[in-house]
Amino acid sequence: MDQVFSAVGPLLRHVRARDAMRGDRQRIQPAPIGAGDVDWPHLHSNLQHAGYNGWITVDPTQLPDRPAAAKAGLSFLLS
């Protein structure tokens, strides 16, 4: 991930935040932000190092309770 951000980080214009975890038979399952496999502190560090200061959109579209997942994701990202 570090190499990708070094190469394209300055070109980022928008970030869409989603999380997921590897489920049964290695299938990817959507998860609320902070409950999945994404290393958010490392991702945030890469965004800062790349100089990104744009929007981060919380995108819980594949979760059953989208409003609650959006609020929980925002809370997690702001903590």
N, C-alpha and C positions, 0 to 999 in steps of 0.2 A: 504494500500500500504506500509506503514511503517513497518508492521510486516513481509510482504513478503521480503522486502529488507533486513531486519535484519537477516532473515533466509538464504536467497540465494544470497544476494548482493556480498559477496566475491567470489562466484562461477561464476559470470558473465564474459563472454569472448567477447561478441559482443552485441551491442544494435542496433536495427533497428527502426528508428524514423518514425512514421506515426501518423496521426491525423484523427479524425472522430467526427461526431456529431449525436445525436439522431434525426432522421427525422420523417416523417409521419408514423403513426402507430408504433412508437417506433423502427423503423428499423434504423440500423446504416448506415450512409452515409459517405464515405470518404471525407476528407477536407484537404486543404493545412495546413501544420504545422503552428500552431498559430491561425488558424481560427476555430478549432474544440473545443472539450470539454476536451482535455488533459490539465492538470495543469502542464505545462512545468517547471516553477520555482520549484515546489515541487518535480517533477520527477528528475530534475537536482540536487537538494539538496540531494535526496536519493542516487543518483549515486555517488556524491562526498563523502557522509558519508560512503558508502560501499567501498570506495577506488578505484572505477572504473576509469581507465585512458586509456581505450581502444578506439576503433573506435565507432563512432555513424554514421550509414549509413542512409541517407535520402532516403526513399523509397516511391515515389509518383506513384507507378505502376497503381493504380486504378483511377488516375485523368486524365482528358482529355488532358491537356497540361503538360506532364511530365517534359520537360526541364524547363519551367517557374516555375512549382511547386517545383522542386528540388532547383532552385536558390533561390526562396522565402523562402523555408524551411531552407536552409543553412544560409541565411541572418538572419532569425528569431532566429535560435539557437546560432548564434555568437553574437547577440546583448545583 
